[in-house]
Amino acid sequence: MTAFANRHGTGAFRRRQLLVALDDTTVAAGIEDEMHHFEITVRHDGAVVTAAEGTPVRWPWSPCLESPSALRALVGVSITASPAAIAAWTDAREQCTHQFDLATLAIAHAARHAAGGLARRDYVSEVPDWFDPPFTARLWRDGELVLEWTCAADTVLEPEQFRGAPMRNRFFAWCAANLDVETAEAAHVLRRAAWISPARRLDLEAFDRAEESMLKPGICYTAQPARMAVAIRSRDSLRDYGKSAAPLLDRW
């Protein structure tokens, strides 16, 4: 039986992704929402990724603790690779979805900084609590509201520029065909937040095992059959950021 969270309906799902070029060859990045907090470091030589390492700070299921080791598969990928090319470089289903998304952003940030871009980029996503679509999703980049979508369950409805964009399959291809690189990156960030926002409805602490939750088998590192069979709940790992994004990655 589904266990609904008391917090749902009181605020919004919020997520922050922060990217910082520490020097000419190193990008540090963090991602935090109420279910997850991971930090990674991507190193490069100006052309390709030479190292990718992760640190779990808060994680929902026991195998997530070992998931940063999978990031090593990104070594060798070009820092100018598109998100689709990075996803094709390794099996994204063998990665932690959230760290892999963050690594993709960090790689893009490495290329942007190498080309003379700013050292820091800050994304904050917000999806107000919803049960039935349509719903709203918003994204701030470096403090400026850059995207505001009205969404159905599987497509973006408004604004016109994004109308019909698929929320699930073929999203990377749609972005590549219809958007410039900067807008596409922002769209990837907001789409993921919209995709994960229904998790705020659930009382994840009510589940002892990942198999009891809504985690789809095979979709990520933890959900691979051998791991999902033994994945247990990481207790006391939830935080409620329904009222404000201010505490997200506050130690950064």
Secondary structure, 3 states (H helix, E strand, C coil): CCCECCCCCCCEEEEEEEEEEEECCEEEEEEECCCCEEEEEEEECCCEEEEEEEEEEECCEHHHHHHHHHHHHHCCCECCCCHHHHHHHCCHHHCCHHHHHHHHHHHHHHHHHHCCCCCEEEEEEEEECCCCCCEEEEEEECCEEEEEEEECCCEEEECHHHCCCECCCCHHHHHHHHCCHHHHHHHHHHHHHHHHHHHHHECHHHCCEHHHCCCCCCCCCCCCHHHHCCCEECCCCCCCCCCCCCCCCCCC
